[in-house]
């Protein structure tokens, strides 16, 4: 058997080409099998990845559709018993805000799209009957048939773009009412489903549906990858009867990769075969290899020598018996200052400090006897100039010959002279610090808080919130006392002993418990809180009692010594006696308080500022009473005064003040400022210019509140204008009364005269009918005139705080039949928190007159839209009502709009009294009303409220 194996091996060596062919075929088969298995695994992994991705997309679509079900159900619940959706725009807006997946919501009574939010962009769909539409009818009927929500589409929307529509059939008293629906545009569906977020380089998606008429599968998404047998995975979405596909764009890549692996396997087998043939054919290469390895060893030796020479540490090969240096690198030579040749003539004993030599020889002997394997020590050498060089020496035996009792050593030295010098300086610094501590005139003591920190750690207070620790210590005062007892006093200086009136540290320690009074409890509690927050410094002013019973104010500063931040073993506490300083501060404080009290009693804002920048350096507390700002708020902003001057006065005031200051002139002027609550305050500012050496350095002054005087002036002016306007209106009213009554009385007189002279009974009856008509007209005129008189003479109007939104909604409810008849869309964004001071009856009348006119004079060729806004303008609150109706020709009718019995439309039922009354009501409340209109475009009324 062994002989056969030997012959077989010899055959392989004699037939290198045949051997290579066998190896090539074997390896090619193995690599091909491995590549095929890898291809099957990659293909399966790809399919699993596609399945998981499609599952996630399907879940996202399903969740989006479920959210839409909630939206449509909410819309359906807004339908009242009359079948009218209540507050559709408001609820629609909220639903869109809460569900980002949808683009619009609709209500479709009887299959006709009637309500859409938002309307903008969706107008073209309004009025569409989906039950009669060829491409919408089938899927709409399916929703009714199943009585479930069904998602129709995707299809081209009437308003533009491609999308889907989810419709929920709505039944009222078991009778089909219509649909509540949501619109999801295709791009929004793709975004919310996550399709857009998937790596488009790897996968492509397709959405399809079976056309109910042709029963053919229709695809809706752009597709660059054709369907093949194994390149897609599909899922079904029942809510819309959709098929969702994911296609692998790189399905062919797996097969190409498989072919590449086979090619690489064959190439590798061919390469391996080549080397086998080469190995069998040239055994002499082994001999060449041996030579090359020998050369590498030589090279390695050269590299080692290079490292030896260029090492950052000193390295030397030393004879262990004599101490002579055999080899030494350049760094070692530089450390001791000798050349290499000089060092080889010396032994380490010659350059070692005599005090360090015995220890060095002792350790060397232990190495020789194999008691230790190596040793390290810090020792001193003498350099070539006789100076001491400190080194860190590490010695390791290199070769020990027991027969000849010889051995060599590797010595590695690191120059630590600088480190030793630094340590010496630190030692001197410590001595110097100790001297400063002892001789310091400031009372100092060194304390050990390590046990205190451990105690707090055991209580699990370290790192806790400040309020939590404070509450805990307040409730557990015993903890503070026990922590105080754990402080250890390391040292004190003489100044500290003098502060406490004791002679020794022992006497101070014995006196320590007596120091823990009520004030000390609070102060030490704050120190404990600082420790829990890992603070390294702490400062407070406190009071102590010395051994003589005297109370002393001290400035206590608590600092952790560097290096002891974690343990708190050493803490320096300085306690400066500030009793005299506190006494002086109290005298100054009392003086300042008297001055401040005097300033704050002045009925005006006393101030001081920089003359160039107008940056205030002082302002009295009266500013908070007059303007609402605190002195701190005013002083914290550099340009506070400039920024809070009324915008209309700012430039004039700053320029005037700058000019007067430049000319070194005291000045006095009036202007407006904006108070903190937004109100306007009139101030009279009396300013003195402060100069030093003819140079203006600052301004001082007093601001006096003259708002009431200004308001009185304004009221007088308004009263004068009101009286003038009333006179004009009364004069105009007298003309109207005279004209209208004279017209009616003339008609009555004429008719009575005709009745007296006629003898025809039929003619008399006609005359009497005409007389009744004129009488009714006179009565109506008298009613209108009486209402106007009541407005003009009602000086005791009841004014109350009313909610604007409530009155708008009440008026819209009153006009609901007319709004429904004309299909008016009313848009408003009035906050439910807006309140105005007004007469409630006037507010109802004003809103009714303007809104009813907007509806009555709507444009016949477009859907009526009314917009109601509320905003502030100067001191007025403004209600703005706009419409897109027939409009008014202001060129012709500007003076007729608010006139009595003035009409400007072709409507026969227009009487010209509503806007006249409205204007009188607004003006009776101290406001004003304006109109802006353009023929065939619409009208805007603005009601100004004080």
Buried (B, 14 or more C-beta within 10 A) or exposed (E): EEEEEEEEEEEBEEEBEEBBEEBBEEBBEEBBEEBEEBBEEBBEEBBEBBEEBBEEBBEBBBEBBEBBBEBBEBBBEBBEEEBBBEEBBEBBBEBBEEBEBBBBBBBBBEBBBBBBBEBEEBEEBBEBBBBEEEEBBEBBBBBBEEEEBBBBBBBEBBBEBBBBBBBBBBEBEEEBBBBBBBBBBBEBBBBBBBBEEBEEEBBBBBBBBEEEEEEEEEEBBEBEBEEEEEBBBBBEBEBBBBBBBBBBBBBEBBEEBBEEBBEEBBEEBBEBBEEBBEBBEEEEEEEEEEEEEEEEEEEEEEEEEEEBBEBEBBBBBBBBEEBBBEBBBBBBBEBBBBEBEBBBEBBBEEBBBEEBBEEBBEBBEEBBEEEBEEBEEEBBBBBEEEEEBBBBBBBEBEEBEEEEEEBBBBBBBBBBBEEBEEEEEEEEEEEEEEEEBEEBEBBBBBBBBBBBBBBBEEBEBBEBEEEEBBEBBEEEEEBBEEBBEBBEBEBBBBBBBBBBBBEEBEBBEEBBEEBBEEBBBBBBBBBBBBBBBEEBEBEBEBBBBBBEEEEBBBBBBBBBBEEBEEEBBBBBBBBBBBEEEBEEEEEEEEEEEEEEEEBEEEEBBBBBBBBEEBBBEBBBBBBBEBBBBBBEBBBEBEEBBBEBBBEEBBEEBBEBBEEBBEEEEEBEBBBBBBBEEEEBBBBBBBBEBEEEEEEBEBBBBBBBBBBEEBEEEEEEEEEEEBEEEEEEBEEEBEEBBEEBBEBBEEBBEBBEEBBEEEEEEEEBEBBEEBBEEBBEBBEEBBEBBEBBEEBBEEEEEEBEEBBBBEBBBBBBEBBEEBBEEBEBBBEBEBEEEBBBEBBEEBBBBBBBBBBBBBBBBBBEEEBBBBBBBBEEEEEBBBBBBBBBBBBBEBEEBEEBBBBBBBBBBEEEEBBBBBBBBBBBBBBBBEBBBBBEBEBEEBBBBBBBBE
